[in-house]
Amino acid sequence: MKQQLPQRLRVSPRSAAYLVVLVGVLRAASCEPLVAKCNPGDSEVYCQCVTKSPRGGNTVSIKCDFENKEAVVLNKELFNFRNSSLVSAYVRMVNATSVHVTKEFLQEWMQAPSAALDIWRGGNLTLESMPPLDSYDKHASYRTFAGVGIVSCNVPEVPTMFLRDRTRGGFRIKTSTVGSFRKGVLHNMKQMRYLVLEDTVVEAVDGSVATEGFVTLSRREVHSWTGLILSNVTIHRVGEGAFNLTHQSDMETAEVTNSYLGTVETGALIAAGDISVTIKGNYFQRLEKAAFQVDVTGEVKFDENVIASWAPDALEGLMCHNRTTLERNTVRVDTPHQVALNESSTPFHTSCGNPQIFLVITPSHPLAVQVTTVSTWVLAALLIILLLATLSMYIWRSQEGITRYYNRGRFPIILNGRKSSQENLPNNAEINVPAQEATEEGITNTLYTNEES
């Protein structure tokens, strides 16, 4: 006799498909985030994980596209970085509704001497601080690297010590919104290949981006970006000592272009040594004392900027030399007496001479404007009077009238008469022939008659 399977184990393929869909709907309805994994056999295949073993060592490339369906958590379950003896690890997260990068993931991901992380179109992005690396001593003899790229995300905060303990690093944010750049985002990063903010809005850079108080730039041509780049960004407050730049060996670059910077505090940009500095096409709402402290051997360009408000000696730290250009800058002043160039009318250092600037007087207390309709009615009345006068003049001149004034005492007497100049005599003499009766009898003028009597 055949042993029948229990009824609960008999599941048709169609029922199994319905069950999978139902499980997916229930998980989505529960709003639980998806833990990104490379494990094969998962019901949702969002990630492609490729490992290779070239001569240089093991590498892994993990690329996940969540098709705007999932809120994602990155933790140590993504991949077994620790036991894979990796020399490089690349992770890319794309098209998630939100991404949470945990400290457990960062610690595992950084087990590879060369590690890179890209998060593109990740919705709300939550970043945690990176804990100390337990593999730091093991990699001390290596030239390690860590790079992070964030594109089109909403980042409430870039925390302290987000990147740490690497020989070289790179950090780029593009087309994103950032709440706060905390002090010391970089910790024990010996050199930075690039630090880039592009097309991004930042509420505040709280202070120095490095816990050491300075960032050492180190160029390498394999990267698409080098040095410090702030391009087309809005930063409402740049804290004191935010970007303090030094260099390793080659000529490095620092660029602040086409950006809006709100309050720029003392030493917001400091550059010294073999660095080229370009500050061009920006709008500065407020420059505090010594906001830019630049004393470099490379080119210095401070062109086409607008300074809306500035403290005394706002640019006293911007040193000029024979490779410096200061062209077409606009400086706004509050009172007319500041306009004299021989006084403290410009915020530039004396080494810059008389730079090409446009001074615009903007009173701090603008005149109050009161809207009234009285002027409109007055203008309308004047226009009507002008039209009537023009019409009267036209009618009067069409009748060949002329006004003559004869003063008699204090009151003028106005008489109408005809023009009698020779050039105005008519061509037809017959109409000027006086009547016979008038010639013989004469015509008396009562005005002259009364005067004679």
Backbone torsions as a table, in degrees:
resi	resn	phi	psi	omega
1	MET	NA	128.0	-178.2
2	LYS	-70.3	136.7	176.3
3	GLN	-84.0	118.7	-178.0
4	GLN	-80.3	141.4	175.0
5	LEU	-68.7	147.4	175.5
6	PRO	-58.3	146.1	-176.2
7	GLN	-60.1	-32.0	-176.1
8	ARG	-71.6	-13.9	179.6
9	LEU	-94.6	-8.3	-179.7
10	ARG	-85.1	102.8	-178.3
11	VAL	-126.2	122.4	178.9
12	SER	-75.4	158.2	177.9
13	PRO	-57.2	-38.9	179.8
14	ARG	-65.3	-41.3	178.2
15	SER	-64.7	-36.6	178.1
16	ALA	-63.4	-40.2	178.5
17	ALA	-63.5	-43.5	177.3
18	TYR	-61.1	-37.0	-179.1
19	LEU	-65.8	-41.9	178.5
20	VAL	-62.2	-44.5	179.0
21	VAL	-62.4	-42.3	-179.7
22	LEU	-62.8	-41.2	178.4
23	VAL	-62.8	-42.5	178.8
24	GLY	-62.3	-41.6	180.0
25	VAL	-66.1	-41.5	179.8
26	LEU	-64.8	-39.2	179.7
27	ARG	-67.2	-40.0	178.1
28	ALA	-65.5	-38.7	-179.4
29	ALA	-68.2	-27.6	-179.7
30	SER	-76.5	-10.0	177.9
31	CYS	62.5	24.1	176.4
32	GLU	-80.4	133.8	179.1
33	PRO	-68.7	154.0	178.7
34	LEU	-89.0	130.2	175.1
35	VAL	-84.6	115.9	-179.1
36	ALA	-67.8	132.3	-177.8
37	LYS	-141.0	153.7	172.7
38	CYS	-99.2	0.5	-176.1
39	ASN	-64.1	130.3	177.2
40	PRO	-70.4	156.2	176.7
41	GLY	93.0	-2.6	176.7
42	ASP	-66.1	149.2	-178.2
43	SER	-65.2	-33.7	177.0
44	GLU	-107.1	117.9	-179.9
45	VAL	-99.0	90.9	178.7
46	TYR	-100.5	-21.9	-170.6
47	CYS	-114.2	141.1	170.4
48	GLN	-113.3	121.0	-176.0
49	CYS	-119.7	118.3	-175.8
50	VAL	-121.6	123.8	175.3
51	THR	-110.6	142.6	178.6
52	LYS	-133.7	157.2	179.5
53	SER	-131.4	70.4	175.8
54	PRO	-72.1	-178.5	-177.8
55	ARG	-62.7	-31.2	-177.5
56	GLY	-73.5	-16.7	-178.2
57	GLY	135.1	177.8	-175.7
58	ASN	-78.2	140.6	177.0
59	THR	-131.4	155.0	175.2
60	VAL	-136.5	140.1	176.2
61	SER	-127.5	118.5	-176.9
62	ILE	-118.6	118.3	-179.4
63	LYS	-126.7	121.5	-176.4
64	CYS	-123.3	130.4	175.3
65	ASP	-122.0	112.7	-174.2
66	PHE	-95.9	6.9	170.2
67	GLU	54.3	31.7	179.3
68	ASN	57.6	32.2	-178.7
69	LYS	-112.6	-19.9	-167.6
70	GLU	-126.0	143.1	163.0
71	ALA	-91.2	128.0	-164.8
72	VAL	-117.7	142.9	171.8
73	VAL	-116.9	128.5	174.2
74	LEU	-101.2	115.2	175.0
75	ASN	-137.1	-166.3	-173.8
76	LYS	-70.6	-9.1	179.0
77	GLU	-78.1	-9.8	179.8
78	LEU	-58.3	-47.7	-177.4
79	PHE	-161.1	150.7	178.8
80	ASN	-85.1	76.7	-178.9
81	PHE	-66.4	-36.6	-169.8
82	ARG	-64.2	-39.5	-172.8
83	ASN	-101.5	16.0	-176.5
84	SER	-104.1	0.5	179.0
85	SER	49.9	52.6	-175.6
86	LEU	-83.7	149.3	168.9
87	VAL	-103.2	-22.9	176.7
88	SER	-151.1	148.1	179.1
89	ALA	-140.4	127.4	177.8
90	TYR	-121.0	128.8	-179.5
91	VAL	-128.0	131.0	177.6
92	ARG	-131.9	125.2	176.3
93	MET	-113.5	125.6	-174.1
94	VAL	-132.1	141.8	169.4
95	ASN	58.4	55.9	172.5
96	ALA	-110.7	154.2	176.8
97	THR	-73.9	-29.8	172.9
98	SER	-160.4	155.6	179.7
99	VAL	-136.0	133.6	175.8
100	HIS	-118.4	112.2	179.9
101	VAL	-95.5	110.8	-175.9
102	THR	-89.1	160.7	178.0
103	LYS	-67.1	-28.3	176.9
104	GLU	-64.1	-41.6	177.2
105	PHE	-63.7	-46.4	-177.6
106	LEU	-59.1	-40.4	-178.9
107	GLN	-67.3	-39.4	178.4
108	GLU	-71.7	-43.1	-178.7
109	TRP	-61.2	-35.7	-178.5
110	MET	-80.1	6.3	173.5
111	GLN	-67.4	-25.5	176.5
112	ALA	-79.4	135.2	179.3
113	PRO	-58.1	-33.4	176.8
114	SER	-119.2	114.2	-174.4
115	ALA	-131.3	138.8	179.5
116	ALA	-137.8	141.3	-179.0
117	LEU	-135.0	125.6	174.9
118	ASP	-119.1	133.9	173.5
119	ILE	-128.3	111.4	-175.8
120	TRP	-116.4	132.5	178.3
121	ARG	49.5	55.1	-174.9
122	GLY	-99.3	13.3	-179.7
123	GLY	64.1	-137.0	176.8
124	ASN	-77.6	119.8	-174.9
125	LEU	-110.4	119.3	178.0
126	THR	-105.8	124.5	-178.6
127	LEU	-114.0	138.6	175.2
128	GLU	-109.8	157.5	177.4
129	SER	-68.3	146.3	178.7
130	MET	-83.8	129.7	177.5
131	PRO	-74.7	167.1	176.7
132	PRO	-58.3	142.6	-177.5
133	LEU	-84.3	128.1	176.6
134	ASP	-78.4	-10.7	178.5
135	SER	-100.9	12.4	-175.2
136	TYR	-62.4	-44.1	-179.8
137	ASP	-65.5	-36.7	-179.5
138	LYS	-64.1	-33.9	-177.3
139	HIS	-98.3	9.3	-175.0
140	ALA	-61.9	-31.3	-178.6
141	SER	-83.4	-8.3	-179.3
142	TYR	-91.6	158.4	167.6
143	ARG	-91.3	91.2	-173.9
144	THR	-84.4	160.1	-178.4
145	PHE	-145.0	144.3	171.8
146	ALA	-141.3	128.4	179.4
147	GLY	-131.9	140.3	179.7
148	VAL	-129.9	132.5	175.5
149	GLY	-125.8	126.7	-179.4
150	ILE	-122.5	123.7	-176.9
151	VAL	-131.2	128.0	173.6
152	SER	56.5	57.3	177.6
153	CYS	-131.6	161.9	172.0
154	ASN	-107.5	110.3	-172.9
155	VAL	-112.4	105.5	179.2
156	PRO	-61.0	-33.8	-175.6
157	GLU	-159.0	138.0	166.5
158	VAL	-101.7	109.8	-167.1
159	PRO	-78.8	168.4	174.0
160	THR	-62.0	141.3	177.4
161	MET	55.8	43.1	174.9
162	PHE	-72.0	-38.4	173.3
163	LEU	-118.7	133.6	-176.3
164	ARG	-155.2	160.3	167.3
165	ASP	57.1	52.1	175.6
166	ARG	-133.4	152.5	175.8
167	THR	-69.0	-41.5	-179.7
168	ARG	-139.9	154.1	-179.2
169	GLY	-153.4	169.5	176.2
170	GLY	-149.6	144.0	-177.7
171	PHE	-144.5	127.3	-177.5
172	ARG	-140.4	134.3	174.4
173	ILE	-127.9	130.6	-177.3
174	LYS	-136.4	143.9	176.8
175	THR	43.7	49.8	-177.4
176	SER	-131.9	170.7	173.8
177	THR	-118.3	126.1	-176.4
178	VAL	-122.0	132.9	176.4
179	GLY	-74.2	-71.9	-177.4
180	SER	-131.5	135.8	167.4
181	PHE	-95.7	102.7	-175.4
182	ARG	-71.1	160.9	174.0
183	LYS	-62.6	139.4	174.2
184	GLY	70.7	37.4	173.1
185	VAL	-58.2	-34.6	177.8
186	LEU	-103.5	134.8	178.8
187	HIS	-137.4	126.1	177.9
188	ASN	55.4	39.4	172.4
189	MET	-97.0	107.8	-172.2
190	LYS	-61.0	-42.9	-179.7
191	GLN	-143.5	150.1	175.4
192	MET	-118.2	121.5	175.4
193	ARG	-66.9	-42.5	-180.0
194	TYR	-156.1	149.6	172.9
195	LEU	-138.2	106.7	-165.0
196	VAL	-128.2	132.6	167.8
197	LEU	-126.5	120.6	-177.6
198	GLU	-130.9	135.4	173.0
199	ASP	49.4	44.7	-170.6
200	THR	-132.3	148.7	175.9
201	VAL	-109.1	125.6	-179.6
202	VAL	-123.7	129.5	179.4
203	GLU	-68.9	-47.1	-177.6
204	ALA	-159.7	140.5	164.7
205	VAL	-102.7	107.7	-166.4
206	ASP	-65.1	-32.6	-177.4
207	GLY	-178.3	-152.9	-177.9
208	SER	-57.6	130.1	-179.1
209	VAL	-72.3	-10.1	179.0
210	ALA	-119.0	140.6	179.0
211	THR	-64.2	-26.6	178.8
212	GLU	-75.3	-13.3	-179.6
213	GLY	92.3	-1.8	178.9
214	PHE	-153.2	159.0	177.9
215	VAL	-122.0	128.1	178.0
216	THR	-96.6	117.0	180.0
217	LEU	-84.0	143.1	179.4
218	SER	-146.2	113.0	-174.5
219	ARG	-79.8	145.6	166.6
220	ARG	-150.4	131.0	-169.7
221	GLU	-72.2	-11.6	-178.8
222	VAL	-70.3	-18.4	-180.0
223	HIS	-92.8	152.7	179.1
224	SER	-76.7	-15.7	-177.7
225	TRP	-128.7	150.6	176.5
226	THR	-140.1	144.7	173.9
227	GLY	71.7	-157.6	178.1
228	LEU	-94.3	128.3	178.6
229	ILE	-133.2	118.2	169.5
230	LEU	-118.0	103.8	-172.3
231	SER	-126.9	122.8	177.7
232	ASN	53.5	48.2	-179.6
233	VAL	-114.7	159.2	171.3
234	THR	-119.5	116.7	177.1
235	ILE	-124.2	113.3	-173.9
236	HIS	-71.8	-30.0	176.3
237	ARG	-146.1	125.0	175.4
238	VAL	-108.3	111.2	-172.0
239	GLY	-71.7	170.3	-178.0
240	GLU	-62.7	129.7	177.8
241	GLY	66.6	26.3	-173.9
242	ALA	-59.9	-51.9	-176.9
243	PHE	-120.9	93.5	178.4
244	ASN	-105.7	109.3	-168.4
245	LEU	-109.0	134.1	167.1
246	THR	-123.9	-176.7	-177.5
247	HIS	-138.0	161.9	-179.8
248	GLN	-88.8	-66.1	-178.2
249	SER	-143.8	-54.6	-176.3
250	ASP	-76.5	169.4	175.3
251	MET	-68.8	121.8	-178.7
252	GLU	-103.4	173.8	-176.6
253	THR	-131.3	147.8	172.4
254	ALA	-136.9	125.6	-175.5
255	GLU	-130.8	130.7	171.3
256	VAL	-127.5	106.0	-171.1
257	THR	-134.7	142.4	171.2
258	ASN	50.7	45.4	-174.1
259	SER	-125.9	161.3	172.5
260	TYR	-110.7	119.4	176.5
261	LEU	-118.0	123.9	-178.3
262	GLY	-72.9	-102.9	176.8
263	THR	-88.1	119.1	179.8
264	VAL	-107.5	107.9	-173.4
265	GLU	-83.2	173.8	-176.0
266	THR	-56.8	129.1	177.6
267	GLY	67.6	26.8	178.3
268	ALA	-59.7	-35.8	173.2
269	LEU	-128.8	119.1	177.5
270	ILE	-124.4	129.2	178.9
271	ALA	-140.4	135.4	179.8
272	ALA	-144.9	146.2	176.3
273	GLY	95.4	-148.2	-175.1
274	ASP	-83.9	74.9	-179.3
275	ILE	-136.4	137.1	171.8
276	SER	-96.9	132.4	-174.8
277	VAL	-120.1	127.6	176.2
278	THR	-124.8	119.5	175.8
279	ILE	-124.8	104.3	-168.5
280	LYS	-144.1	137.7	172.1
281	GLY	67.9	32.9	-176.6
282	ASN	-108.0	161.2	173.4
283	TYR	-118.2	119.3	179.8
284	PHE	-108.5	116.3	-179.7
285	GLN	-70.9	-40.6	-179.4
286	ARG	-153.0	123.4	175.2
287	LEU	-107.2	121.0	175.8
288	GLU	-83.5	175.1	-177.4
289	LYS	-56.2	129.5	178.2
290	ALA	52.3	48.1	-179.1
291	ALA	-63.3	-41.9	177.2
292	PHE	-112.4	123.6	178.6
293	GLN	-118.8	98.0	-172.7
294	VAL	-123.5	119.4	176.2
295	ASP	-141.9	85.4	-170.5
296	VAL	-126.0	166.9	176.3
297	THR	-93.5	-17.9	179.7
298	GLY	-81.5	-176.1	179.2
299	GLU	-64.7	145.6	174.8
300	VAL	-125.6	119.7	178.7
301	LYS	-122.5	118.9	175.7
302	PHE	-126.0	86.4	-169.2
303	ASP	-127.4	145.4	168.4
304	GLU	57.0	36.8	177.6
305	ASN	-101.1	156.0	176.0
306	VAL	-118.4	124.4	178.3
307	ILE	-110.8	106.6	-175.8
308	ALA	-77.9	-36.6	-178.5
309	SER	-151.1	143.6	-176.0
310	TRP	-154.0	146.0	175.9
311	ALA	-82.5	160.2	175.3
312	PRO	-55.1	138.2	180.0
313	ASP	60.2	38.5	-178.5
314	ALA	-62.1	-34.0	-179.2
315	LEU	-118.3	30.5	179.6
316	GLU	-65.7	-21.1	179.2
317	GLY	-87.8	-1.8	178.8
318	LEU	-88.4	96.6	-177.1
319	MET	-82.9	138.0	-179.2
320	CYS	-108.1	150.6	173.8
321	HIS	-145.1	-167.4	-173.1
322	ASN	-72.6	-3.0	176.1
323	ARG	-114.5	31.0	-178.9
324	THR	-111.2	138.0	173.4
325	THR	-124.4	133.1	176.0
326	LEU	-131.0	92.7	-171.8
327	GLU	-127.9	140.9	170.8
328	ARG	53.0	44.0	174.1
329	ASN	-93.7	146.4	179.5
330	THR	-114.6	124.2	-179.9
331	VAL	-119.2	124.3	179.7
332	ARG	-94.3	136.8	179.0
333	VAL	-122.0	155.8	-175.6
334	ASP	-88.2	-32.5	-174.7
335	THR	-130.4	148.6	-177.1
336	PRO	-61.6	-29.0	-175.1
337	HIS	-68.3	-12.9	178.1
338	GLN	-80.2	-7.9	-171.7
339	VAL	-72.3	-27.3	-177.3
340	ALA	-61.0	122.0	-175.3
341	LEU	-67.9	-22.6	180.0
342	ASN	-80.1	-4.0	174.2
343	GLU	-104.2	-170.5	-177.9
344	SER	-82.0	60.1	-177.2
345	SER	-91.3	-13.9	179.6
346	THR	-124.6	150.1	-176.8
347	PRO	-88.0	7.4	-172.9
348	PHE	-83.6	159.4	177.8
349	HIS	-71.1	153.7	-178.8
350	THR	-63.6	-23.9	178.6
351	SER	-67.1	-14.0	-178.9
352	CYS	-88.4	-2.1	177.6
353	GLY	65.7	-137.7	177.0
354	ASN	-106.9	90.1	-177.4
355	PRO	-71.3	162.0	178.6
356	GLN	-79.1	107.6	-178.6
357	ILE	-135.4	159.0	174.1
358	PHE	-116.1	117.0	179.7
359	LEU	-92.3	127.0	-179.8
360	VAL	-120.0	123.1	-179.9
361	ILE	-84.5	119.5	178.2
362	THR	-126.4	98.2	-178.6
363	PRO	-56.5	138.1	179.9
364	SER	-69.5	-24.2	177.2
365	HIS	-120.1	90.4	-177.3
366	PRO	-65.4	152.0	179.8
367	LEU	-65.5	139.9	178.3
368	ALA	-76.1	136.7	-179.2
369	VAL	-111.8	124.2	179.9
370	GLN	-112.1	123.8	-178.4
371	VAL	-85.5	128.5	179.1
372	THR	-140.0	154.4	179.8
373	THR	-100.1	-0.3	-178.8
374	VAL	-61.4	-44.6	-178.6
375	SER	-61.6	-33.0	178.9
376	THR	-64.9	-44.6	178.8
377	TRP	-66.9	-38.9	178.4
378	VAL	-62.0	-45.1	178.8
379	LEU	-62.9	-39.6	178.9
380	ALA	-63.6	-42.8	178.8
381	ALA	-63.6	-43.5	178.3
382	LEU	-62.3	-37.8	179.2
383	LEU	-65.2	-41.2	178.7
384	ILE	-63.9	-44.6	178.6
385	ILE	-60.5	-41.6	179.7
386	LEU	-63.9	-39.5	178.6
387	LEU	-65.8	-42.9	178.7
388	LEU	-63.7	-41.2	179.4
389	ALA	-64.7	-40.6	178.7
390	THR	-63.7	-42.4	179.2
391	LEU	-64.6	-43.0	178.9
392	SER	-62.7	-42.4	179.2
393	MET	-62.4	-40.1	-179.6
394	TYR	-64.1	-45.3	-179.2
395	ILE	-64.3	-43.4	-178.1
396	TRP	-63.7	-43.5	179.9
397	ARG	-70.2	-30.6	178.4
398	SER	-66.0	-23.4	176.4
399	GLN	-92.3	10.2	-179.9
400	GLU	54.8	41.2	-180.0
401	GLY	-84.9	155.4	175.7
402	ILE	-143.9	144.7	-178.0
403	THR	-108.6	128.6	176.4
404	ARG	-123.8	142.7	-176.4
405	TYR	-112.1	128.9	173.3
406	TYR	-122.3	117.3	-178.5
407	ASN	-84.1	128.5	173.8
408	ARG	-127.2	99.9	-172.5
409	GLY	72.7	-128.2	-177.2
410	ARG	-97.0	-8.6	-171.9
411	PHE	-111.6	130.1	177.8
412	PRO	-76.1	146.1	173.9
413	ILE	-111.5	125.0	-175.0
414	ILE	-104.7	121.9	179.2
415	LEU	-122.1	146.1	174.5
416	ASN	-100.0	136.2	178.5
417	GLY	-149.3	-174.8	-179.5
418	ARG	-109.8	150.2	175.9
419	LYS	-68.4	137.3	-176.2
420	SER	-121.8	13.4	179.3
421	SER	-69.2	154.7	-173.3
422	GLN	-61.7	-36.6	-175.3
423	GLU	-72.9	-14.8	-179.4
424	ASN	-98.5	7.7	177.5
425	LEU	-68.2	139.4	-179.7
426	PRO	-70.8	156.6	179.7
427	ASN	-71.7	-32.3	-178.2
428	ASN	-86.1	104.6	-175.7
429	ALA	-71.6	-20.6	-176.0
430	GLU	-61.9	-33.5	-176.0
431	ILE	-76.0	-10.7	178.3
432	ASN	-97.8	0.9	179.4
433	VAL	-73.9	119.7	-177.6
434	PRO	-70.8	154.6	177.5
435	ALA	-65.8	148.1	-175.9
436	GLN	-61.1	-38.2	-177.8
437	GLU	-66.0	-39.7	-178.2
438	ALA	-67.0	-34.2	-179.2
439	THR	-68.8	-41.9	-175.7
440	GLU	-75.3	-43.4	-173.8
441	GLU	-87.3	-24.4	-179.7
442	GLY	82.9	164.5	179.5
443	ILE	-128.0	120.5	-177.8
444	THR	-87.2	147.2	177.1
445	ASN	-109.8	111.1	-174.3
446	THR	-63.2	-28.3	-178.8
447	LEU	-64.9	-50.9	179.3
448	TYR	-68.9	-33.2	-179.2
449	THR	-63.0	-43.1	-179.2
450	ASN	-66.9	-35.0	-179.8
451	GLU	-66.5	-39.4	-178.8
452	GLU	-67.5	-35.5	-179.7
453	SER	-76.4	NA	NA
